[in-house]
């Protein structure tokens, strides 16, 4: 290893970092069900990052775009205030049923989750301006730039927005990939970096987690 090589490029280091967080039994079971459904959940290290962010901002009101099997919801709830409420949006009824099972197995009180079925771009305009501490996005990749517009509007000052899969298995840095998902991910990476309302950070965990805090 040379001094110029980023430490995270060393496979053993990356494996250590990715394996550092511990995932509890309820989240592990939800993860397995997510793979069965074909809605691949956020990785364990990414989930731990969400839990950290929720705890750091003392989140009481969180919006999740893309419920999946409930894995990311469990990580978010693990960092939120005990009376915090997670609002999670997904268009698939089976995802909501699976997530409810995950929350119940984890002992999450029903009043702490609000699951909304529908297209996110139809639901988000109805959510309150400045009413949320954290917004997490893991849904239709071509819609990420529009999720950003709504997410910043919904965040309180000091709140955080996070996008999963922003490296897209390396495709975002390969100019040969020009499909709609990859193009949208490039756009949201650029938009977050250039938005003067935000303080951005790209975390090389999992498939890339882009986070940004809304300036006071």
C-alpha positions in Angstrom: 0.0 0.0 0.0 1.4 3.4 -1.0 0.8 6.7 0.8 -1.3 7.8 -2.1 -3.8 4.9 -2.0 -7.0 5.7 -0.1 -7.2 3.5 2.9 -10.7 2.5 1.9 -9.4 1.0 -1.4 -7.7 -1.8 0.6 -10.1 -4.8 0.5 -9.4 -5.9 4.0 -10.1 -2.4 5.4 -13.3 -2.1 3.4 -14.4 -5.5 4.7 -13.6 -4.5 8.3 -15.6 -1.2 7.9 -18.6 -2.9 6.3 -18.6 -5.6 9.0 -18.1 -3.2 12.0 -21.8 -2.5 12.8 -23.9 -5.3 14.3 -27.4 -5.9 12.9 -30.0 -7.3 15.3 -32.1 -10.4 14.6 -35.2 -8.4 13.6 -33.3 -6.4 11.0 -31.5 -9.5 9.7 -34.8 -11.3 9.2 -36.2 -8.3 7.4 -33.2 -8.2 5.2 -33.7 -11.8 4.2 -37.3 -11.1 3.4 -36.3 -8.1 1.4 -34.0 -10.2 -0.8 -36.8 -12.7 -1.3 -39.1 -9.8 -2.5 -36.5 -8.4 -4.8 -36.2 -5.1 -2.9 -32.6 -5.1 -1.9 -32.2 -3.3 1.4 -29.5 -0.8 2.4 -26.4 -2.5 3.6 -25.5 -2.9 7.3 -22.9 -0.1 7.3 -25.4 2.2 5.5 -28.1 1.4 8.0 -25.7 2.1 10.8 -25.0 5.5 9.2 -28.7 6.2 9.1 -29.1 5.3 12.8 -26.2 7.6 13.6 -27.7 10.5 11.6 -31.1 10.1 13.2 -29.4 10.1 16.7 -27.2 13.1 15.8 -30.1 15.3 14.8 -32.3 13.9 17.6 -34.8 13.1 15.0 -38.5 13.0 16.0 -40.0 13.3 12.5 -38.5 11.3 9.6 -39.6 10.7 6.1 -38.5 7.6 4.2 -39.0 7.3 0.5 -39.0 3.6 -0.3 -40.2 1.4 2.5 -38.9 -1.9 1.1 -39.0 -4.7 3.7 -38.5 -2.3 6.6 -34.7 -2.7 7.1 -33.8 1.0 6.7 -36.9 1.9 8.8 -35.6 -0.2 11.6 -32.2 1.4 11.5 -33.7 4.9 11.4 -36.1 4.1 14.3 -33.1 2.8 16.3 -31.5 6.3 16.3 -34.7 8.4 16.6 -36.1 9.8 19.8 -38.3 7.3 21.7 -41.4 9.2 20.7 -40.3 9.8 17.1 -42.5 8.9 14.2 -41.3 7.5 10.9 -43.4 8.3 7.8 -42.6 5.8 5.0 -43.8 5.9 1.5 -44.0 3.0 -1.0 -46.1 2.0 -3.9 -46.0 -1.7 -3.3 -48.6 -3.2 -0.8 -46.4 -6.2 -0.2 -43.6 -4.0 0.9 -45.8 -2.4 3.5 -47.1 -5.7 4.8 -43.5 -7.0 5.1 -42.3 -3.8 6.8 -45.2 -4.0 9.3 -44.1 -7.5 10.2 -40.5 -6.3 10.7 -41.6 -3.4 12.9 -43.8 -5.8 15.0 -41.0 -8.3 15.4 -38.7 -5.5 16.6 -41.3 -4.4 19.2 -41.9 -1.0 17.6 -45.1 0.5 18.8 -47.6 0.9 15.9 -48.0 4.6 16.6 -44.3 5.2 15.8 -44.8 4.4 12.1 -47.0 5.9 9.4 -47.0 3.9 6.2 -48.3 5.7 3.1 -49.1 3.8 0.0 -48.7 5.6 -3.3 -46.2 7.2 -5.7 -43.8 9.3 -3.8 -44.1 12.3 -6.1 -47.8 12.3 -5.5 -47.4 12.0 -1.7 -44.5 14.4 -1.0 -46.3 17.6 -2.0 -48.7 16.9 0.8 -46.0 16.8 3.5 -45.2 19.9 5.6 -42.6 22.4 4.7 -39.8 22.4 7.3 -41.6 19.7 9.3 -39.0 16.9 9.3 -35.6 16.3 10.9 -34.4 13.7 8.4 -35.4 12.5 4.9 -34.0 9.2 3.5 -34.3 8.3 -0.1 -34.1 4.7 -1.5 -36.6 4.4 -4.3 -36.9 5.0 -8.1 -33.5 6.2 -9.1 -34.6 8.3 -12.1 -36.8 10.4 -9.7 -33.9 11.2 -7.3 -33.5 14.8 -8.5 -37.2 15.5 -7.9 -37.0 13.9 -4.5 -34.2 16.3 -3.6 -36.4 19.3 -4.4 -39.1 18.0 -2.0 -36.7 16.8 0.6 -35.0 20.1 1.1 -38.3 21.9 1.3 -39.5 19.4 4.0 -36.4 19.7 6.1 -36.1 22.0 9.1 -32.9 24.0 9.3 -30.2 21.6 10.6 -32.0 18.6 9.2 -30.4 16.0 7.0 -31.3 14.4 3.7 -29.7 11.1 2.6 -29.7 9.2 -0.7 -28.7 5.5 -1.0 -27.0 3.9 -4.0 -25.4 7.1 -5.3 -22.4 5.2 -6.6 -24.6 2.7 -8.4 -22.0 -0.1 -8.5 -19.5 2.3 -10.0 -21.6 3.2 -13.0 -21.9 6.9 -12.0 -18.2 7.4 -12.6 -18.2 5.5 -15.9 -19.2 7.9 -18.8 -20.2 4.9 -20.9 -23.3 4.4 -18.7 -26.0 6.8 -19.9 -29.2 5.1 -18.8 -31.9 7.2 -17.0 -31.0 5.8 -13.5 -27.3 6.5 -13.8 -27.9 9.9 -15.3 -30.3 10.9 -12.5 -27.8 9.8 -9.9 -25.0 11.9 -11.4 -27.4 14.8 -11.5 -28.4 14.5 -7.8 -24.7 14.1 -6.8 -23.9 17.3 -8.6 -27.0 19.2 -7.4 -26.4 18.4 -3.7 -22.7 19.4 -4.0 -23.7 22.7 -5.7 -26.7 23.6 -3.6 -25.7 26.5 -1.3 -28.5 25.6 1.1 -26.8 22.3 1.9 -23.5 21.0 3.5 -22.8 17.8 1.6 -20.8 14.6 2.2 -20.5 11.5 0.1 -19.9 8.4 2.3 -18.3 5.4 0.6 -20.3 2.9 2.5 -22.3 0.1 0.8 -23.2 1.4 -2.7 -22.6 5.0 -1.7 -24.6 7.2 0.7 -24.9 10.9 -0.1 -25.8 13.0 2.9 -26.3 16.7 3.3 -27.3 19.0 6.2 -29.6 22.0 5.6 -27.9 25.2 6.6 -29.6 27.2 9.4 
